[in-house]
Amino acid sequence: MKRELIAKLREWKESRRRKPLLLMGARQVGKTWLLQEFGRENYREVAYVSFDRSEPMRQSFEQDFDVQRILTNIGIYTGCSPKPGETLIILDEIQECPAAITSLKYFCENAREFHVVAAGSLLGLYAREGGTGFPVGKVDMLDMYPMSFTEFLTAMGYEQYVRAIRQHDWEGLRVMGAKLEEMLRYYYYVGGMPEVVADFAETRDFVAVRTHQTDILRGYQQDFGKHTTPSEAQHIAAVWKHIPDQLSQERKEFSFKRPRRVYPLEWLEAAGLVHRVPCVRSPQIPLSAFPGESYKVYTTDVGLLSAQCHLDRRVLLERNTVFGQFKDALTEQYVLQQLLASGENELFYWKAERAQAEVEFLLQTAEGVVPVEVKAERNLQAKSLKSYCKRYGVSRALRCSMSPFSLSQTPVTSQPSYSLLDLPLWAAGELPRIAHDFPHPLS
């Protein structure tokens, strides 16, 4: 399994301003594997501590914040004496030991020469609810998400496709289009949870995929009761169950005016189980300064979303018309995942106040806001996109669909035309790069 985030870890290792690192992410996205693989490839030795399996190490961190004493105890426990620059210290499942989270502050202040990485689930909840113990400003933080589509392609043995996508070899990719569409539909069903992908890559067993996904979803729901009161857990579970239904509707938004949904959604977001995309009143920079009163809520993974909805594999893979409206929800979820994996953490969408016009995503670049319309198939009637471009005098727009790559000049009544770039859905991970390098209107 190859994870592109390992390049960010190498950058962290070489940084002169390096602090202890917190790797954030939902359960089962592969945090432990990534850190161990990073340590194996880049250090002479790895000192691995998992707080859910070691009561002595929990007690060691809870005793006090004497970093040298802690380092000595890590050496005793792991069998390798930590050395600056040569040893990677991994503190896994760190949410099970709040004192260890606080200790990262003292590693930063008193022993920054040691390379310390920590990982755990629900760390966002600790940062939100844990009070003064969180080491604000004393740690580097990195978000980890399920495997992207290109990582999925690599796991399935199609690295040559990934290279072509990275090189933007659109002509060469035309002949691969049918296979890429097939693999994309597999990805809609399998998703990007590493254990699920690894098993599917080896067996091509769709039944086992659903079994793995059901186990992951069950584990998520068990967390609701572990970390909240029974009443709060009930509300969280209700909202969690409602998200697929909401996404399948033509109106996909949640509203800020419904306070009973606010806490459960905030909890799910802090736990890394959902991602909220706010609506903006006006697409101006910075987009965060112009929030509307509604937002869309997406889940962790497109495969888990299809599992939550009990979608039959034949519906996805045979383009069955019964698939209907939900293919739009899965496609939006898929594109969101690729944007997050590509480093676009602040995402927004636009919707006209008194019309049906909607643009699924807005990307903020140095030269302005670039709208991105998402289509599940090859329907290229971009009425919403045209309405947006006409209203705001846009010069550049992106559309992501099953159609091949193309760049064209699109007229707008009584206004200058704008450049419209069509990008195949299987290349959605390239959206941020293309948006930032996107050419101005064609001459």
C-alpha positions, -999 to 999 in steps of 0.1 A, spaced: 0 0 0 14 34 -10 1 66 8 9 99 -7 9 115 27 42 100 35 58 128 15 44 153 40 59 133 68 93 134 51 90 172 48 82 173 86 113 152 93 136 176 74 119 208 87 141 231 109 109 243 127 98 207 134 76 202 165 60 170 177 34 159 151 -2 149 157 -17 128 129 -54 134 129 -80 112 112 -110 89 117 -106 53 128 -94 28 102 -79 54 77 -44 38 82 -27 61 106 -8 34 125 4 17 93 16 50 78 36 60 108 53 26 111 61 25 74 75 61 76 97 51 105 109 19 88 119 38 56 134 69 72 149 60 106 174 36 121 148 24 147 113 30 158 101 32 194 64 23 193 41 28 222 3 21 220 -16 35 250 -45 12 246 -23 -18 253 2 -5 279 -9 5 314 27 10 325 33 36 298 1 54 307 12 56 343 46 69 332 31 98 313 6 105 341 34 107 368 48 141 356 61 158 325 98 152 331 108 145 294 141 128 302 124 104 326 97 96 300 124 90 273 142 66 296 109 47 302 101 46 265 136 30 260 129 4 287 95 -4 273 104 -6 236 139 -19 239 155 9 219 170 40 235 157 70 217 183 91 199 178 125 182 173 122 145 178 84 145 148 72 164 111 78 155 90 78 187 54 68 179 28 74 205 -3 56 192 -39 57 204 -28 88 223 -64 97 231 -63 69 257 -38 89 277 -46 126 280 -14 133 299 6 120 269 -12 146 247 -2 173 272 34 160 273 39 170 236 41 206 248 71 197 270 87 176 242 84 208 220 99 231 247 125 208 262 134 181 237 126 193 202 156 174 188 137 141 194 113 131 165 79 124 181 48 116 162 14 108 178 -18 94 164 -52 86 176 -89 87 168 -112 113 182 -83 138 188 -105 165 173 -129 158 202 -101 162 227 -90 195 212 -127 207 213 -137 194 247 -105 185 266 -98 219 280 -64 233 288 -45 201 283 -43 203 246 -8 216 235 -20 245 213 8 260 192 33 233 204 25 206 178 24 203 141 -8 188 129 -16 167 98 -49 154 86 -53 119 72 -82 107 51 -92 75 34 -72 64 3 -77 87 -27 -87 73 -61 -52 74 -73 -40 55 -43 -68 30 -50 -55 27 -86 -20 20 -73 -32 -6 -49 -51 -23 -77 -20 -24 -99 -26 5 -122 3 28 -114 7 36 -151 -27 53 -150 -17 73 -120 15 85 -137 -5 96 -168 -30 115 -146 -2 132 -126 14 142 -159 -19 155 -174 -15 132 -204 -51 137 -215 -46 124 -250 -30 92 -237 -57 88 -211 -85 88 -237 -76 53 -246 -77 43 -209 -111 60 -203 -133 29 -202 -110 11 -177 -107 42 -156 -145 45 -155 -148 9 -145 -123 14 -117 -141 45 -105 -173 26 -101 -154 0 -81 -141 28 -59 -176 41 -54 -184 7 -39 -152 -2 -22 -141 33 -10 -108 42 4 -105 25 38 -71 7 36 -81 -26 51 -110 -29 27 -90 -18 -3 -62 -43 6 -86 -72 8 -104 -62 -24 -72 -58 -43 -63 -94 -34 -96 -112 -36 -120 -90 -57 -147 -102 -32 -175 -77 -30 -192 -96 -2 -161 -93 20 -160 -56 12 -194 -51 27 -185 -72 57 -155 -50 64 -174 -18 59 -202 -29 82 -177 -37 109 -161 -2 106 -195 15 107 -204 -6 138 -172 5 155 -180 42 147 -214 38 163 -199 22 194 -178 53 199 -210 74 202 -218 57 235 -182 56 248 -175 93 247 -210 109 254 -240 106 276 -268 82 266 -289 111 255 -262 127 234 -253 93 219 -289 89 208 -290 123 191 -256 117 174 -268 83 161 -300 99 147 -281 126 128 -255 101 116 -283 78 103 -300 107 86 -270 120 66 -273 94 37 -310 103 34 -302 140 33 -276 135 6 -300 116 -15 -325 144 -16 -326 171 -43 -321 196 -15 -291 183 3 -286 211 29 -288 211 66 -297 244 82 -280 264 110 -315 272 122 -320 237 136 -300 238 169 -309 202 178 -286 191 149 -258 214 157 -242 195 186 -244 161 170 -229 174 138 -201 192 157 -193 160 175 -193 140 143 -171 165 126 -146 167 155 -145 129 155 -135 130 118 -167 112 107 -183 140 87 -171 170 68 -193 202 66 -193 223 35 -209 258 41 -229 277 16 -217 312 8 -238 342 1 -213 358 -22 -182 342 -38 -157 367 -26 -123 362 -10 -120 351 17 -150 328 12 -152 321 50 -162 357 55 -195 353 36 -213 323 51 -249 315 44 -274 298 67 -271 263 53 -244 237 47 -240 202 32 -227 173 53 -206 145 38 -194 113 54 -159 99 58 -158 77 28 -178 70 -4 -176 32 2 -189 36 37 -217 59 24 -228 32 -1 -227 6 27 -248 28 49 -274 29 21 -272 -8 15 -266 -2 -22 -264 -34 -41 -231 -37 -61 -250 -44 -94 -267 -10 -91 -233 7 -90 -215 -14 -116 -242 -19 -141 -254 17 -142 -289 5 -132 -315 33 -135 -328 23 -100 -296 41 -88 -314 73 -96 -308 104 -75 -283 88 -52 -256 87 -79 -253 125 -75 -248 121 -38 -221 95 -42 -204 116 -69 -203 147 -48 -190 126 -19 -163 112 -41 -152 146 -54 -151 160 -19 -128 131 -8 -104 138 -36 -103 175 -28 -96 168 9 -69 142 1 -53 168 -22 -50 193 6 -81 215 0 -95 216 36 -116 247 33 -144 240 8 -176 259 1 -206 258 -23 -229 284 -38 -267 283 -42 -290 310 -55 -314 323 -29 -346 321 -50 -336 296 -78 -325 261 -83 -290 271 -94 -262 255 -74 -225 251 -78 -212 221 -59 -177 235 -49 -159 268 -48 -121 267 -48 -102 298 -35 -70 306 -54 -46 335 -54 -63 349 -85 -99 345 -73 -126 320 -67 -130 291 -92 -164 274 -94 -165 236 -98 -197 219 -111 -200 182 -105 -220 159 -128 -225 121 -122 -226 112 -159 -221 129 -192 -249 154 -189 -232 187 -197 -261 211 -195 -244 234 -171 -274 257 -164 -263 264 -128 -227 271 -138 -238 294 -165 -261 313 -141 -232 316 -116 -208 329 -143 -232 354 -157 -241 367 -122 -205 372 -111 -187 379 -143 -165 348 -139 -136 342 -164 -127 306 -154 -149 276 -144 -143 239 -140 -167 210 -146 -161 175 -134 -181 146 -151 -177 114 -170 -168 133 -202 -132 135 -215 -109 164 -209 -115 196 -229 -110 233 -227 -134 256 -244 -147 292 -246 -183 295 -234 -203 326 -243 -225 344 -217 -252 367 -229 -242 404 -228 -209 395 -210 -174 384 -220 -171 346 -225 -153 325 -199 -129 295 -201 -146 262 -192 -124 233 -185 -140 198 -185 -122 173 -163 -130 136 -161 -142 124 -127 -114 99 -124 -90 129 -124 -108 148 -97 -78 147 -74 -61 171 -99 -88 198 -94 -67 219 -69 -36 219 -91 -57 228 -122 -77 255 -104 -45 272 -93 -28 269 -127 -60 274 -148 -55 296 -178 -73 329 -183 -99 332 -210 -88 319 -244 -78 345 -269 
